[in-house]
Amino acid sequence: MRRIFLVSAILLANVLTMSAAKSKVTVDRIDPTDWFVGMKNPQVQLMVYGQGIRNIEGVTTDYPGVRIDSVVRLDSPNYLLIYMNVREAKAGEMTLKLTAKGQKLTAKYTLKEREMAGDKRTGFDNSDVLYMLMPDRFAQGAGHNPQVKGMRPYKEDRTQPSLRHGGDLNGIREHLDYFKELGVTALWLTPVLENDSPDDANGYSTYHGYATTDYYKVDPRFGTNADYRRLCDEAHQKGLKVVMDMIFNHSGFEHPWTLDRPTKDWLNLPEWLEESKGTSDARGTSFLQTSYKLTPVVDPYASEVDLKETTQGWFVPTMPDLNQHNPHLMRYLIQNSMWWIETVGIDGIRMDTYPYAYADAMAQWMKELNEEYPNFNTVGETWVTEPAYTASWQKDSKLSEKNSYLKTVMDFSFYDKMNQAKNEETDPWFAGLNRLYNSFVYDYLYPNPKSVMAFIDNHDTDRFLGNGKDTLALKQALALLLTVQRIPQLYYGTEILMNGTKEVTDGNVRKDFPGGFPGDKHNAFTKEGRTKAENAMFNWLSRLLQWRQGNETIIRGYQTQFIPYKGVYVVTRRWHRNTVMTILNGTSRETVLEVKRYAEVLNDGQDLKRVQDIPTGRYYDLTKDLKLKPRQTLVLEF
């Protein structure tokens, strides 16, 4: 049970309010920690934390080009918002002067030059392949500290699937060459910000990173802000992009905002905290948990109770639900995303639990982000398996009355259909690979199908292999993922046949990458350390990934798909006179590809007698019918 002394905090707030003239006012912290000149929006919100800081009578500065627009006093006495305009300012250190009865306070604040204009920052797109990994579970760098002083009680124990295992940012950085060898082009790290929550009595921790307690600080167990910057810099030097995972829907229970809410409406439905006496034990309280059902957000017939459960119910009792309709909170979050872009140079954002937050507030964020960084990209987690739902969230969708401005959405339909098809025989109508065909049929709903992110598994799902090692099914899924009109995302370890399911705990699909930690006897980072089966899978996938890089036919090519015929599903991409033909035998029996059926994509004048299969290097003759082995996969280029 997590305890925050809410009653004490309320008493303290009352005392501070009644005796402000006698109490010493302090400035303990300012968010953001610094800011940048030359932004399109010249106004910056400063959230000042400090004892009795609300009782400040005035704020001034004599820094050239800076104007104090407004000072906002919140419900809590321990926060103050300063809105200042820096349009005419130059980079440098400024001094804020704050006056209270009998006190004069000063606070230094730094304005920085931007490293580049916003339109120079380029995000990920369909020329990339994202490799998703969890920092705690991937690799541990040299000099790792297993017990960081000052953090709430925790321990590293690799035998426990839900405790911290000790991976960090330096461990990822030390393996950048591995990603280059594999052939991915971008790294999506699950959240790296501070999650200073204690391990609970049941052996659970916030190793996953989705319970933020400081929006401006990397979790010290992962490293420092400087380590994060170094990782991004060295990744860029090797041609790799870095995508940052963010969460606007909720924070961690131990964030100061839970102990001492800046305003009464900073969180959604916080009343139960007083019933629980400031703990996260929701038993016997009016706590409302989300239904996890996202359809009410777009349902034209949605009831008020269903919509409330989705958007205002807390994800879990230990993750306070943020109220994005509070304009000061939303300004804080918008600025935070820009600060990380400017400070460490990330190349994209993945926004967690996107539809759980208020859609209009999130649209405001995306609109402002797109205006400041027109070539940047953000992908939102939109976990419904119907294409019409996903498409309605994409920027410029005609399916929604209001524009989301969200450029990239996650294709949960592809994930869902592929994971059903792997266990089925492809019949003449609906089963097996027909599911994928019937999903792509609805691409006309998307304003931009090329800006949809597809995947076959991730940290929230069973691994594609389940508890098995069906490499034939895996190759079919990967071949389709990497050749269709999508932005592909891979989950760490898939290339070496990592498996697992969530039957017992999420930790079983988030196992440590072998070789990433001191004492590992199995090192899958090297050819010599991998098993024969791991090398076979790694090499097959690496050849496909390396070939995909810069491939104009895949990046820009027109897509044609053929209804699965006699169990065979064919998708082609064409650009000028180049063709890529992905052929999947969706049955567990031998079959024949009848070449004449696909004559429209077999260009005259090309040498079709010797067509290469990219992952294996073997050659095939497309002037005659092809015999296909059970579940065989071909990626032919001609």
Helices and strands as residue ranges (DSSP letters): H 6-18, E 29-31, E 35-36, E 43-49, G 53-55, E 58-60, E 67-73, E 79-85, E 92-100, E 103-112, G 118-120, E 130-133, H 135-138, H 169-173, H 176-182, E 186-189, E 193-194, E 214-218, H 225-237, E 241-246, H 256-259, H 272-275, G 295-297, H 304-311, H 327-344, E 348-351, G 354-356, H 359-372, E 378-380, H 387-392, E 408-411, H 412-421, H 434-440, G 441-445, G 449-451, E 452-455, H 471-483, E 487-491, G 494-496, G 506-509, H 532-548, H 552-556, E 558-565, E 568-575, E 578-585, E 591-593, G 595-601, E 611-613, E 619-620, E 626-628, E 633-637
